[in-house]
Amino acid sequence: MKKAHILLWIAGIILFVISVLYLLHLSQRDDFFLEETSEIPTEVSTTANSTEQTTSPQTLLENFGENWLNFSNIEERNQQVKKYMTKEAFESDQLDTDTTEDRTSTGAVKSITQDIEDPQKYIILGEETTQEKTREVILEIRLTDEASPEIEHFESNYKE
């Protein structure tokens, strides 16, 4: 009877050690926790035969967010964000239409978060003040899978 108890204790200890090792392994995985992209190192590189720079997703998203939230009129905003988007995305979101609406906006990006399941998808949370009214802005963005990514799709939502 004592042998059976000792074997059960040993089996329990072995299972416990295996469980702890498995949990340690999981915590080391990059996709286990939701990470903010601000923790991603910014990389800018220039090749010897090209003056084109590789822009990190973090830099692109920060610049896009700042340009989306800070403008003196809609036409200016649309022209500022055009350089971050694919031609198809710019046209499909109808940002290529002429608009003469004068509406000044000031704002700031609060956070940029990357989707765990789709690493090319990001959420930018910001806050903008337009016509003395402050509201929260949520930009859902999908980037191309290239060395110098561009925005291939985005949606904007405003929360009062």
N, C-alpha and C positions, 0 to 999 in steps of 0.2 A: 504494500500500500504506500509506503514511503517513497518508493521508486516512482510511482505514478504521480505523486505530488511534486516531486523534484522535477520530473520531466515536464509537467504542466507549467511550473514556475519558469523553467528554462525557455520553453516555447513562448510564454508570455513576454519575457524579457527580450527575446529575439524579435518578436513582432513589434514591441515597443521601439526598439532601436531602428528597425526597418521603417517604421512610420515616421520617426524623427528625421531620418536621412531623406526620406521622400519629401517631406515638408520643406526641408532645407533646399533640396533640389528645385522644388517649385518656386521658392522665393527668389531664386537666382535667375529665373526666366524673365526676359524682357517684356513679354506680353502678359505676364501674370497680373500686374498692377496697371491701372490707368495712369499714364504719365502725361504731364503737361509738356508741350513741345519746347518750353523755355529751358528745359534741361538738356535739349539736344544741342551739341556743340555746333557753332556756326562755322561753316567752311567756305572759304572763298579761294579759288585757285585760278591761275592764269597759265595757259600753255604758251610755249615759246613762239609758236607760229600763229597764234590767234590772240586777239585782244578781248575776246568774249570771256566773261567771268561766269563761274558757276555759282548760282545763288542758292543758299540753303532754303528749305521750306520755311524755317522759322523767320528768316529775314523777309522773304516774300510775303508771308502772312502778316507780319507786323506792318510792313509798308503799305500793303493793300488795305488793312484795317484803318490805319491812320488816314490814308487818302479817302477812304469811304466815309469816314466820320467828320472830316474837316474840309470844308469847301465854302466858296462864296456864292456859287450857283450850281444847279444840277449839271449843266453842260460842262463846267470845269471839272466837277467830280468824275463824270463819265470819261473825260479825256485823261484824267490822272490815273484811273484804274485800268484803262485800256491796255497799258503796257504789261500788266500782270496776267492778262487773260488770253486764251486762244481766240482766234478770230471767230470761230463758231460759237463759243460761249458768249462773247461780246454781242454778237448779232442775235443769238437766241434769247438773251435776257433783255433785248430791246434797248440796250444802252447806246446803240448807234443812231437813235432817233434824235432829231434836233429839238431842243427844249430851251426856252428862254426864261424859264421860271427863276427869279432871283430869290433864293432862300439860303441864308447863311447858316452854317452848322459848325459847331465846335464839339469835339468829343475826344475820347481816349479809349484805347483797347484795354480791357480789364484782364482777360485771360485768353489763351489759345490752347485748345485741347485736341489731342489726336485720338481718333477712334481705334480701339484695340483690334476689332475684327476687320476693319478696312483701313490700312495704314496710309492710304492716300486721301482719306477724308478727315477734315478738321472742323472744329467749331470755334469761331471767334466771338467772344462776348465783349461788348463795348457799351459805352454810354454816350449819348449825344444830346446836345441842347440846340433846338431849333425853335425860333420864334418864342423864346423865353420858356420853352417847355422841354423838360429833361425826360428822356425815355431810354429804356434798355434796348440794345440792338443785338440780335443773334444772327450771325452770318454762318451758314452751312456751306462749306467749300470742299470741292474735290479737285485734287491736283493731278496733273499728268505724271506718268512714271518715267521721267527723263532726268538727265544730269542737271539741267536747269529747268525745274518744273514751272508750269504755268497753270492757271486756274482753268479747268475744263468745264466746271459747272459750279454755280453758286446760287443760293437762295437767301433772301434777307427777310427777317421777321422783326417787328417792332412791338415792344411791350410797354404799355403806359405806366 
